[in-house]
Amino acid sequence: MQVFTSLNKEYLALRKQTGDTCRLFNKSPSKGNLKRIRELFLECGEGVIIEAGFHCDYGNQITIGDRTFININCTVLDAPIDEGVITIGSDCLIGPNVQLLAVSHAVEPKQRLQKENFATPISIGNNVWIGAGAIILGGVKINDNSVIGAGSVVTKDVTANTVVAGNPAQKIRNI
């Protein structure tokens, strides 16, 4: 877990620029504005579809594989540091209102007053389906071919070929 201060001038400027790009895309999700969103990312594969309502904080630590579909109102809280990496594999389906949250804050009140953020990576394998309204927290790895049930809160790694659901998400069955 790496600490960073999102209030420094460089990060504020980058977040503003990224926010402007996201707002433009969400207002008018044209091919040109989708191209601008894709250019924010560290890497973006072929055939990626992102629906309107997409938001990310920085974008420069996000990697998306080929043929992934991101439905409406996806929020990706990435960080501009190495620990804030969010990796999404190929052939993934990400439902509406999904949140990928690599950034968090201190639990201790005195630390929180310092306005520091903590970042831990999120890794999503290939052919993963994340149901509507799911929340994926930092430090989680979701392995290939898994399914995350709608409304789930994923706080721990998910093994390959499994279905998880609930809050916190628990294994329901093997696929």
Residue frames as a rotation matrix with the C-alpha (Angstrom) as fourth column:
MET 1
0.586 0.810 0.000 0.00
0.810 -0.586 0.000 0.00
0.000 0.000 -1.000 0.00
GLN 2
-0.541 -0.794 0.277 1.50
0.813 -0.578 -0.069 3.28
0.214 0.188 0.959 -1.12
VAL 3
0.202 0.554 -0.808 0.62
0.715 -0.647 -0.264 6.72
-0.669 -0.525 -0.527 0.30
PHE 4
-0.649 -0.378 0.661 0.12
0.711 -0.610 0.349 9.79
0.271 0.696 0.665 -1.88
THR 5
-0.410 0.491 -0.769 -1.41
0.340 -0.700 -0.628 13.23
-0.847 -0.519 0.120 -1.45
SER 6
-0.114 0.461 0.880 -4.02
0.990 0.125 0.062 13.94
-0.081 0.879 -0.471 -4.11
LEU 7
0.796 0.474 -0.377 -4.02
0.490 -0.870 -0.059 17.64
-0.356 -0.138 -0.924 -3.21
ASN 8
-0.255 -0.908 -0.333 -0.61
0.356 -0.408 0.841 18.40
-0.899 0.096 0.427 -4.73
LYS 9
0.023 0.316 -0.949 -0.78
-0.558 -0.784 -0.274 20.76
-0.830 0.535 0.158 -7.72
GLU 10
-0.774 -0.378 -0.508 0.37
-0.630 0.381 0.677 18.22
-0.063 0.844 -0.533 -10.31
TYR 11
-0.881 0.466 0.083 -2.26
0.457 0.884 -0.100 15.67
-0.120 -0.050 -0.991 -9.29
LEU 12
-0.126 0.849 -0.512 -5.00
0.227 -0.478 -0.848 18.31
-0.966 -0.223 -0.133 -9.07
ALA 13
-0.207 -0.022 -0.978 -4.20
-0.798 -0.575 0.182 19.47
-0.566 0.818 0.101 -12.61
LEU 14
-0.941 -0.173 -0.291 -4.13
-0.313 0.774 0.551 15.91
0.129 0.609 -0.782 -13.95
ARG 15
-0.651 0.759 0.016 -7.45
0.604 0.531 -0.594 15.08
-0.459 -0.377 -0.804 -12.24
LYS 16
-0.025 0.635 -0.772 -9.03
-0.196 -0.761 -0.619 18.23
-0.980 0.136 0.143 -13.68
GLN 17
-0.489 -0.239 -0.839 -7.83
-0.849 -0.091 0.520 17.40
-0.201 0.967 -0.159 -17.20
THR 18
-0.987 0.130 -0.096 -9.06
0.110 0.975 0.194 13.81
0.119 0.181 -0.976 -16.87
GLY 19
-0.427 0.875 -0.230 -12.38
0.467 -0.005 -0.884 14.99
-0.775 -0.485 -0.406 -15.44
ASP 20
-0.136 0.326 -0.935 -12.84
-0.632 -0.756 -0.171 17.37
-0.763 0.568 0.309 -18.39
THR 21
-0.778 -0.212 -0.591 -12.21
-0.607 0.494 0.623 14.51
0.160 0.843 -0.513 -20.83
CYS 22
-0.870 0.491 -0.040 -14.70
0.477 0.821 -0.312 12.25
-0.120 -0.291 -0.949 -19.01
ARG 23
-0.234 0.819 -0.523 -17.36
0.132 -0.507 -0.852 15.00
-0.963 -0.268 0.011 -18.89
LEU 24
-0.349 0.043 -0.936 -16.96
-0.845 -0.446 0.295 15.66
-0.405 0.894 0.192 -22.61
PHE 25
-0.927 -0.023 -0.375 -17.34
-0.202 0.872 0.446 11.94
0.317 0.489 -0.813 -23.38
ASN 26
-0.724 0.674 -0.147 -20.34
0.574 0.469 -0.671 11.56
-0.384 -0.570 -0.726 -21.07
LYS 27
-0.175 0.635 -0.752 -22.06
-0.265 -0.766 -0.585 14.57
-0.948 0.097 0.302 -22.64
SER 28
0.584 0.271 -0.765 -21.37
-0.794 -0.004 -0.608 13.33
-0.168 0.963 0.212 -26.16
PRO 29
0.184 -0.537 0.823 -20.17
-0.261 0.781 0.567 9.68
-0.948 -0.319 0.004 -26.33
SER 30
0.844 0.064 -0.533 -18.97
-0.533 -0.016 -0.846 9.95
-0.063 0.998 0.020 -29.92
LYS 31
0.802 -0.596 -0.035 -16.14
0.556 0.767 -0.320 7.91
0.218 0.237 0.947 -31.44
GLY 32
0.149 -0.771 0.619 -13.84
0.117 -0.608 -0.785 10.93
0.982 0.190 -0.001 -31.17
ASN 33
0.245 -0.002 0.969 -14.57
-0.863 -0.455 0.218 11.42
0.441 -0.890 -0.113 -27.47
LEU 34
0.983 0.030 0.180 -14.21
-0.103 0.906 0.410 7.68
-0.151 -0.422 0.894 -26.84
LYS 35
0.509 -0.857 0.081 -10.79
0.524 0.234 -0.819 7.92
0.683 0.459 0.568 -28.49
ARG 36
0.027 -0.469 0.883 -9.88
-0.480 -0.781 -0.400 10.70
0.877 -0.413 -0.246 -26.02
ILE 37
0.696 0.261 0.669 -10.94
-0.716 0.321 0.620 8.47
-0.053 -0.910 0.410 -23.10
ARG 38
0.943 -0.333 -0.005 -8.89
0.329 0.932 -0.155 5.56
0.057 0.145 0.988 -24.46
GLU 39
0.298 -0.873 0.387 -5.86
0.226 -0.329 -0.917 7.85
0.927 0.361 0.099 -24.81
LEU 40
0.469 -0.090 0.879 -5.97
-0.794 -0.479 0.375 8.55
0.387 -0.873 -0.296 -21.06
PHE 41
0.954 0.064 0.292 -5.21
-0.210 0.837 0.504 4.91
-0.213 -0.543 0.812 -20.32
LEU 42
0.000 -0.980 0.201 -1.80
-0.595 0.161 0.788 3.35
-0.804 -0.120 -0.583 -19.96
GLU 43
-0.972 -0.219 -0.081 -3.02
-0.200 0.601 0.774 0.71
-0.121 0.769 -0.628 -22.41
CYS 44
-0.024 0.996 0.091 -6.34
-0.558 0.062 -0.827 -0.02
-0.829 -0.070 0.554 -24.14
GLY 45
-0.657 -0.274 0.703 -6.93
0.228 0.816 0.531 -3.03
-0.719 0.509 -0.474 -26.37
GLU 46
-0.930 0.312 -0.196 -8.89
-0.271 -0.218 0.938 -3.41
0.251 0.925 0.287 -29.59
GLY 47
-0.385 0.877 -0.287 -12.68
0.200 0.383 0.902 -3.55
0.901 0.289 -0.323 -29.64
VAL 48
-0.765 0.115 -0.634 -13.13
0.632 -0.057 -0.773 -2.00
-0.125 -0.992 -0.029 -26.18
ILE 49
-0.139 0.800 0.583 -16.57
0.367 -0.505 0.781 -0.43
0.920 0.323 -0.223 -25.70
ILE 50
-0.818 -0.063 -0.572 -17.19
0.561 -0.309 -0.768 2.11
-0.128 -0.949 0.288 -22.96
GLU 51
0.072 0.937 0.341 -20.69
0.853 -0.235 0.466 3.49
0.517 0.258 -0.816 -22.43
ALA 52
-0.105 -0.030 0.994 -21.49
-0.106 -0.994 -0.041 7.02
0.989 -0.110 0.101 -21.23
GLY 53
0.863 0.379 0.334 -21.25
-0.318 -0.107 0.942 7.83
0.393 -0.919 0.028 -17.55
PHE 54
0.478 -0.773 -0.416 -17.62
0.735 0.612 -0.293 6.68
0.481 -0.166 0.861 -17.32
HIS 55
0.817 -0.304 0.490 -15.46
-0.460 -0.856 0.236 8.41
0.347 -0.418 -0.840 -14.72
CYS 56
0.469 -0.729 -0.499 -11.85
0.809 0.582 -0.089 7.92
0.355 -0.361 0.862 -13.67
ASP 57
0.783 -0.198 -0.590 -9.57
0.294 -0.718 0.631 10.09
-0.548 -0.668 -0.504 -11.55
TYR 58
0.054 -0.877 -0.478 -6.35
-0.469 -0.445 0.763 9.95
-0.882 0.183 -0.435 -13.60
GLY 59
0.888 0.417 -0.194 -6.52
-0.374 0.410 -0.832 7.17
-0.267 0.811 0.520 -16.19
ASN 60
0.366 -0.823 -0.435 -2.77
-0.838 -0.088 -0.538 6.86
0.405 0.561 -0.722 -16.68
GLN 61
-0.674 -0.565 0.475 -2.54
-0.714 0.662 -0.226 3.67
-0.187 -0.491 -0.851 -14.58
ILE 62
0.271 0.851 0.451 -5.49
-0.489 0.525 -0.696 1.86
-0.829 -0.032 0.559 -16.22
THR 63
-0.818 -0.458 -0.348 -4.92
-0.549 0.438 0.712 -1.06
-0.174 0.773 -0.609 -18.58
ILE 64
0.247 0.926 0.285 -7.78
-0.572 0.376 -0.729 -2.71
-0.782 0.017 0.623 -20.50
GLY 65
-0.653 -0.466 0.597 -7.45
0.102 0.727 0.679 -5.80
-0.750 0.504 -0.428 -22.71
ASP 66
-0.944 0.240 -0.227 -9.24
-0.263 -0.132 0.956 -6.51
0.200 0.962 0.188 -26.00
ARG 67
-0.469 0.843 -0.263 -13.03
0.053 0.324 0.945 -6.74
0.882 0.429 -0.196 -26.50
THR 68
-0.734 0.224 -0.641 -13.98
0.672 0.106 -0.733 -5.61
-0.096 -0.969 -0.228 -23.00
PHE 69
-0.141 0.795 0.590 -17.38
0.393 -0.501 0.771 -3.96
0.908 0.341 -0.242 -22.51
ILE 70
-0.870 -0.100 -0.482 -17.88
0.485 -0.351 -0.801 -1.32
-0.089 -0.931 0.354 -19.80
ASN 71
-0.053 0.969 0.241 -21.53
0.897 -0.059 0.437 -0.45
0.438 0.239 -0.867 -19.26
ILE 72
0.255 0.257 0.932 -23.01
0.137 -0.964 0.228 2.89
0.957 0.070 -0.281 -18.12
ASN 73
0.700 0.117 0.705 -21.90
-0.518 -0.596 0.613 4.81
0.492 -0.794 -0.356 -15.03
CYS 74
0.604 -0.600 -0.524 -18.66
0.687 0.726 -0.040 2.99
0.404 -0.335 0.851 -14.31
THR 75
0.838 -0.388 0.383 -16.43
-0.507 -0.812 0.288 4.71
0.200 -0.436 -0.878 -11.73
VAL 76
0.573 -0.754 -0.320 -12.73
0.648 0.656 -0.386 3.88
0.502 0.014 0.865 -11.64
LEU 77
0.923 -0.322 0.212 -10.80
-0.385 -0.748 0.541 5.48
-0.015 -0.581 -0.814 -8.78
ASP 78
0.582 -0.811 -0.049 -7.25
0.690 0.525 -0.498 4.96
0.430 0.256 0.866 -9.93
ALA 79
0.754 -0.431 -0.496 -4.13
0.149 -0.624 0.767 6.67
-0.640 -0.653 -0.406 -8.60
PRO 80
0.881 -0.418 -0.222 -1.26
-0.399 -0.406 -0.822 8.35
0.253 0.813 -0.525 -10.44
ILE 81
-0.030 -0.894 0.447 1.27
-0.975 0.125 0.185 6.10
-0.221 -0.430 -0.875 -8.71
ASP 82
-0.632 -0.341 -0.696 2.45
-0.594 0.790 0.153 2.55
0.498 0.510 -0.701 -9.36
GLU 83
-0.960 0.274 0.064 0.32
0.147 0.682 -0.717 1.08
-0.240 -0.678 -0.694 -6.55
GLY 84
-0.269 0.912 -0.310 -2.81
-0.390 -0.397 -0.830 2.64
-0.880 -0.103 0.463 -8.10
VAL 85
-0.855 -0.127 -0.502 -2.76
-0.517 0.269 0.812 0.41
0.032 0.955 -0.296 -11.17
ILE 86
0.082 0.885 0.459 -6.07
-0.461 0.442 -0.770 -1.04
-0.884 -0.149 0.444 -12.34
THR 87
-0.844 -0.397 -0.361 -5.79
-0.514 0.408 0.755 -3.87
-0.152 0.822 -0.548 -14.85
ILE 88
0.257 0.932 0.254 -8.82
-0.551 0.357 -0.754 -5.24
-0.794 0.054 0.606 -16.68
GLY 89
-0.556 -0.549 0.624 -8.27
0.080 0.713 0.697 -8.26
-0.827 0.437 -0.353 -18.91
SER 90
-0.874 0.222 -0.432 -9.70
-0.466 -0.128 0.876 -9.16
0.139 0.967 0.215 -22.31
ASP 91
-0.509 0.752 -0.418 -13.31
0.069 0.520 0.852 -10.18
0.858 0.405 -0.316 -22.99
CYS 92
-0.860 0.210 -0.465 -14.63
0.480 0.028 -0.877 -8.78
-0.171 -0.977 -0.125 -19.69
LEU 93
-0.091 0.892 0.443 -18.18
0.460 -0.357 0.813 -7.60
0.883 0.277 -0.378 -19.10
ILE 94
-0.896 -0.191 -0.401 -18.53
0.444 -0.419 -0.792 -4.80
-0.017 -0.888 0.460 -16.58
GLY 95
-0.097 0.993 0.065 -22.13
0.966 0.078 0.245 -4.05
0.238 0.087 -0.967 -15.64
PRO 96
0.182 0.261 0.948 -23.78
0.188 -0.955 0.227 -0.70
0.965 0.137 -0.223 -15.01
ASN 97
0.691 0.142 0.709 -22.82
-0.508 -0.603 0.615 1.31
0.515 -0.785 -0.345 -11.92
VAL 98
0.679 -0.559 -0.475 -19.73
0.672 0.734 0.096 -0.79
0.296 -0.384 0.875 -11.15
GLN 99
0.832 -0.465 0.303 -17.05
-0.534 -0.820 0.208 0.83
0.152 -0.335 -0.930 -9.00
LEU 100
0.515 -0.791 -0.330 -13.36
0.672 0.612 -0.417 -0.11
0.532 -0.007 0.847 -9.10
LEU 101
0.905 -0.021 0.424 -11.79
-0.251 -0.832 0.495 1.61
0.342 -0.555 -0.758 -6.08
ALA 102
0.320 -0.883 -0.344 -8.00
0.635 0.469 -0.614 1.34
0.703 -0.022 0.711 -5.87
VAL 103
-0.576 -0.508 0.641 -7.84
-0.022 -0.773 -0.634 4.43
0.817 -0.379 0.434 -3.62
SER 104
0.423 0.666 -0.614 -8.80
0.687 0.206 0.697 4.66
0.591 -0.717 -0.371 0.04
HIS 105
0.211 -0.289 0.934 -8.16
-0.462 -0.872 -0.165 6.78
0.862 -0.396 -0.317 3.14
ALA 106
-0.805 -0.585 -0.100 -6.76
-0.139 0.350 -0.926 6.21
0.576 -0.732 -0.363 6.62
VAL 107
0.116 0.817 -0.565 -8.98
0.586 0.403 0.703 4.71
0.802 -0.413 -0.432 9.28
GLU 108
-0.214 -0.291 -0.932 -7.28
0.960 -0.238 -0.146 6.65
-0.179 -0.927 0.331 12.10
PRO 109
0.752 0.658 -0.028 -8.83
0.646 -0.745 -0.168 10.14
-0.131 0.108 -0.985 12.48
LYS 110
0.442 -0.652 -0.617 -5.47
-0.092 -0.717 0.691 11.95
-0.892 -0.249 -0.377 12.93
GLN 111
-0.596 -0.657 0.462 -4.08
0.361 0.294 0.885 10.36
-0.717 0.694 0.063 9.76
ARG 112
0.043 0.719 0.693 -7.25
0.994 0.036 -0.099 11.21
-0.096 0.694 -0.714 7.83
LEU 113
0.756 0.225 -0.615 -6.79
0.302 -0.953 0.023 14.89
-0.581 -0.202 -0.788 8.74
GLN 114
-0.239 -0.931 -0.277 -3.53
-0.061 -0.270 0.961 14.82
-0.969 0.247 0.008 6.74
LYS 115
0.548 0.631 -0.549 -5.66
-0.579 -0.186 -0.793 14.16
-0.603 0.753 0.264 3.59
GLU 116
-0.600 -0.778 -0.187 -3.40
-0.719 0.422 0.552 11.36
-0.351 0.466 -0.812 2.46
ASN 117
0.601 0.715 -0.356 -4.67
-0.799 0.537 -0.270 8.64
-0.002 0.446 0.895 0.15
PHE 118
-0.307 -0.622 0.721 -3.64
-0.458 0.760 0.461 4.99
-0.834 -0.188 -0.518 0.06
ALA 119
0.349 0.389 -0.853 -3.54
-0.937 0.162 -0.310 3.05
0.017 0.907 0.421 -3.17
THR 120
-0.400 -0.410 0.820 -3.47
-0.305 0.903 0.303 -0.69
-0.864 -0.129 -0.486 -3.79
PRO 121
-0.809 -0.020 -0.588 -3.80
-0.588 0.008 0.809 -2.29
-0.012 1.000 -0.018 -7.24
ILE 122
0.237 0.862 0.448 -6.85
-0.475 0.505 -0.721 -4.05
-0.848 -0.042 0.529 -8.67
SER 123
-0.797 -0.483 -0.363 -6.37
-0.564 0.378 0.735 -6.87
-0.217 0.790 -0.573 -11.15
ILE 124
0.314 0.916 0.248 -9.24
-0.544 0.388 -0.744 -8.34
-0.778 0.099 0.620 -13.16
GLY 125
-0.541 -0.589 0.601 -8.43
0.041 0.695 0.718 -11.39
-0.840 0.413 -0.352 -15.30
ASN 126
-0.893 0.175 -0.414 -9.79
-0.434 -0.101 0.895 -12.41
0.115 0.979 0.166 -18.69
ASN 127
-0.464 0.792 -0.397 -13.44
0.022 0.458 0.889 -13.27
0.886 0.404 -0.229 -19.40
VAL 128
-0.834 0.199 -0.515 -14.69
0.530 0.031 -0.847 -11.91
-0.152 -0.980 -0.131 -16.07
TRP 129
-0.153 0.849 0.505 -18.29
0.389 -0.418 0.821 -10.73
0.908 0.322 -0.266 -15.66
ILE 130
-0.924 -0.088 -0.373 -18.88
0.376 -0.389 -0.841 -8.11
-0.071 -0.917 0.393 -12.98
GLY 131
-0.168 0.978 0.126 -22.59
0.940 0.121 0.318 -7.64
0.295 0.172 -0.940 -12.30
ALA 132
0.115 0.346 0.931 -24.42
0.248 -0.918 0.310 -4.33
0.962 0.196 -0.192 -11.93
GLY 133
0.693 0.255 0.674 -23.60
-0.415 -0.624 0.662 -2.22
0.589 -0.739 -0.327 -8.91
ALA 134
0.705 -0.510 -0.493 -20.66
0.676 0.693 0.251 -4.33
0.213 -0.510 0.833 -7.75
ILE 135
0.796 -0.542 0.270 -17.85
-0.589 -0.796 0.141 -2.64
0.138 -0.272 -0.952 -5.85
ILE 136
0.649 -0.695 -0.310 -14.28
0.591 0.717 -0.369 -3.93
0.479 0.057 0.876 -6.17
LEU 137
0.956 -0.291 -0.051 -11.89
-0.163 -0.664 0.730 -2.66
-0.246 -0.689 -0.682 -3.49
GLY 138
0.412 -0.891 -0.192 -8.17
-0.811 -0.263 -0.523 -2.03
0.415 0.371 -0.831 -3.79
GLY 139
-0.406 -0.721 0.562 -5.81
-0.871 0.492 0.002 -4.95
-0.278 -0.488 -0.827 -3.35
VAL 140
0.308 0.641 0.703 -8.22
-0.311 0.766 -0.562 -7.41
-0.899 -0.046 0.435 -4.96
LYS 141
-0.761 -0.441 -0.475 -7.34
-0.615 0.259 0.745 -9.84
-0.205 0.859 -0.468 -7.75
ILE 142
0.374 0.882 0.286 -10.22
-0.537 0.458 -0.708 -11.40
-0.756 0.111 0.645 -9.67
ASN 143
-0.619 -0.723 0.305 -8.97
-0.236 0.542 0.807 -14.38
-0.749 0.428 -0.506 -11.64
ASP 144
-0.864 0.142 -0.483 -10.04
-0.489 -0.005 0.873 -15.59
0.122 0.990 0.074 -15.10
ASN 145
-0.607 0.682 -0.408 -13.59
0.065 0.554 0.830 -16.70
0.792 0.477 -0.381 -15.96
SER 146
-0.788 0.301 -0.537 -15.09
0.593 0.136 -0.794 -15.55
-0.166 -0.944 -0.286 -12.66
VAL 147
-0.125 0.827 0.548 -18.50
0.422 -0.455 0.784 -13.96
0.898 0.329 -0.292 -12.10
ILE 148
-0.969 -0.092 -0.228 -19.18
0.244 -0.462 -0.853 -11.25
-0.027 -0.882 0.470 -9.53
GLY 149
-0.213 0.977 0.004 -22.87
0.971 0.211 0.113 -11.10
0.109 0.028 -0.994 -8.58
ALA 150
-0.041 0.310 0.950 -24.78
0.295 -0.904 0.308 -7.83
0.955 0.293 -0.054 -8.87
GLY 151
0.684 0.373 0.626 -24.44
-0.333 -0.604 0.724 -5.58
0.649 -0.704 -0.289 -5.83
SER 152
0.699 -0.469 -0.540 -21.49
0.675 0.683 0.280 -7.49
0.238 -0.560 0.794 -4.41
VAL 153
0.763 -0.597 0.245 -18.68
-0.639 -0.754 0.154 -5.86
0.093 -0.274 -0.957 -2.46
VAL 154
0.771 -0.540 -0.336 -15.43
0.378 0.814 -0.441 -7.67
0.512 0.213 0.832 -3.28
THR 155
0.799 -0.449 0.400 -12.88
-0.601 -0.598 0.530 -7.30
0.001 -0.664 -0.747 -0.49
LYS 156
0.072 -0.759 0.647 -10.72
-0.393 0.575 0.718 -10.40
-0.917 -0.307 -0.257 -1.14
ASP 157
-0.704 -0.458 -0.543 -9.23
-0.672 0.185 0.717 -12.21
-0.228 0.870 -0.438 -4.10
VAL 158
0.491 0.860 0.143 -11.54
-0.660 0.474 -0.584 -14.31
-0.569 0.192 0.800 -6.27
THR 159
-0.424 -0.665 0.615 -10.23
-0.103 0.711 0.696 -17.63
-0.900 0.231 -0.370 -7.59
ALA 160
-0.793 0.056 -0.606 -10.62
-0.609 -0.078 0.789 -18.55
-0.003 0.995 0.095 -11.26
ASN 161
-0.618 0.576 -0.535 -13.84
-0.090 0.625 0.776 -20.15
0.781 0.528 -0.335 -12.48
THR 162
-0.668 0.435 -0.604 -15.98
0.740 0.300 -0.602 -19.20
-0.080 -0.849 -0.522 -9.50
VAL 163
0.017 0.739 0.673 -19.15
0.304 -0.645 0.701 -17.22
0.953 0.192 -0.236 -8.82
VAL 164
-0.738 -0.204 -0.643 -19.08
0.674 -0.182 -0.716 -14.88
0.029 -0.962 0.272 -5.83
ALA 165
-0.077 0.737 0.671 -21.83
0.242 -0.639 0.730 -12.66
0.967 0.218 -0.129 -4.44
GLY 166
0.582 0.469 -0.664 -22.85
0.751 0.004 0.661 -10.72
0.313 -0.883 -0.350 -1.36
ASN 167
0.254 -0.462 0.850 -21.43
-0.297 -0.873 -0.386 -8.14
0.920 -0.154 -0.359 1.02
PRO 168
-0.149 -0.816 -0.559 -18.73
-0.793 -0.240 0.560 -9.06
-0.591 0.527 -0.611 1.57
ALA 169
0.390 0.288 -0.875 -18.62
-0.859 0.455 -0.234 -11.26
0.331 0.843 0.425 -1.52
GLN 170
-0.166 -0.380 0.910 -18.34
-0.626 0.754 0.201 -14.97
-0.762 -0.536 -0.363 -0.82
LYS 171
-0.899 -0.222 -0.377 -17.95
-0.434 0.560 0.705 -17.96
0.054 0.798 -0.600 -3.06
ILE 172
0.107 0.987 0.118 -21.31
-0.916 0.144 -0.374 -19.32
-0.386 -0.068 0.920 -4.22
ARG 173
0.754 0.121 0.645 -20.11
0.051 0.969 -0.241 -22.08
-0.655 0.215 0.725 -6.52
ASN 174
-0.490 -0.868 0.084 -17.54
0.031 0.079 0.996 -23.26
-0.871 0.491 -0.012 -9.05
ILE 175
0.342 0.520 -0.783 -18.17
-0.811 -0.258 -0.525 -22.79
-0.474 0.815 0.333 -12.75
